[in-house]
Structures are given as structure tokens and as C-alpha cells.
Amino acid sequence: MSGEERFITAVKPLVDAIGGEMLPPDEAGPDDVVLAWEGTDAVAVRLPQLADSLDHILAAMERRMGMPLAELDRKAKQEIVRTLEARGAFAVRHGVETVASALGVSRFTVYNYLNREKGS
């Protein structure tokens, strides 16, 4: 395996974690990020739209928890909201609604979880 192939293999988990897509550098569009290795363009990364990133993050959290987020207890849901807030999930348009739906709670409940954190 060449150094470039090892580089691409090394960055793939990061690209997957953010919900990005890897493509050949010559197929990169103006909004894609081209990564170079030892002075040569190795791979282009197409970043997801912010809303898609939130869906990807929620799906990864479900996999990590081993169950749908809606089945978690209240304390675990509060922790999910804290984690998502730290990652900027609520800066995304409809972020609160998306998270509320994934957690099986109302928008009001998500706002309560957020406000509870600010009050403590």
C-alpha cells in the first residue's frame, strides 16, 4: 500500500464520522476540500450539509447507545442534548425539532433540557 493510500485509509474514519464523501481530487467542486499528501492532491472531501450532519450525528449516537434514542431514560436524553449543544447542533435550522423527534420528546422538553443546563 502506497503512502497516499495509507493516508486516505487514515482519514476515512474522520470523513465517515462527519458524514462526508471521499472522491478523486479531479472531481472536486468549489466547495469540496482537497487533501494533499506529500505535495500531491490525494483525495477530495465533500462535506455534508449541516442538516445532514445532524442526522448523521444522531444515527451515530443511536449506534453507540445500541438502541433508538427515544427509548433512553430522561437522564440519558439530557446528556444527549448536552453533547449535541456542545457540538453546535442547535445552531442548525430546525435543530431543536430534529433532536426532539429523534429523542421522542417535544421541542419544549429539549428547550427545558437546554435551560436546565444554563441554570446549573
Secondary structure as the mmCIF struct_conf table of DSSP 4:
data_model
#
loop_
_struct_conf.conf_type_id
_struct_conf.id
_struct_conf.beg_label_comp_id
_struct_conf.beg_label_asym_id
_struct_conf.beg_label_seq_id
_struct_conf.end_label_comp_id
_struct_conf.end_label_asym_id
_struct_conf.end_label_seq_id
HELX_RH_AL_P HELX_RH_AL_P1 GLY A 3 ILE A 18
TURN_TY1_P TURN_TY1_P1 GLY A 19 GLY A 19
STRN STRN1 GLU A 21 LEU A 23
HELX_RH_3T_P HELX_RH_3T_P1 PRO A 25 GLU A 27
TURN_TY1_P TURN_TY1_P2 PRO A 30 ASP A 31
BEND BEND1 ASP A 32 ASP A 32
STRN STRN2 VAL A 33 TRP A 37
TURN_TY1_P TURN_TY1_P3 GLU A 38 GLY A 39
STRN STRN3 THR A 40 ARG A 46
HELX_LH_PP_P HELX_LH_PP_P1 LEU A 47 GLN A 49
HELX_RH_AL_P HELX_RH_AL_P2 LEU A 50 MET A 65
TURN_TY1_P TURN_TY1_P4 GLY A 66 GLY A 66
BEND BEND2 MET A 67 MET A 67
HELX_RH_3T_P HELX_RH_3T_P2 LEU A 69 GLU A 71
BEND BEND3 LEU A 72 LEU A 72
HELX_RH_AL_P HELX_RH_AL_P3 ARG A 74 ALA A 86
TURN_TY1_P TURN_TY1_P5 ARG A 87 GLY A 88
HELX_RH_3T_P HELX_RH_3T_P3 ALA A 89 ALA A 91
BEND BEND4 VAL A 92 VAL A 92
TURN_TY1_P TURN_TY1_P6 ARG A 93 HIS A 94
HELX_RH_AL_P HELX_RH_AL_P4 GLY A 95 LEU A 103
TURN_TY1_P TURN_TY1_P7 GLY A 104 GLY A 104
BEND BEND5 VAL A 105 VAL A 105
HELX_RH_AL_P HELX_RH_AL_P5 ARG A 107 GLY A 119
#
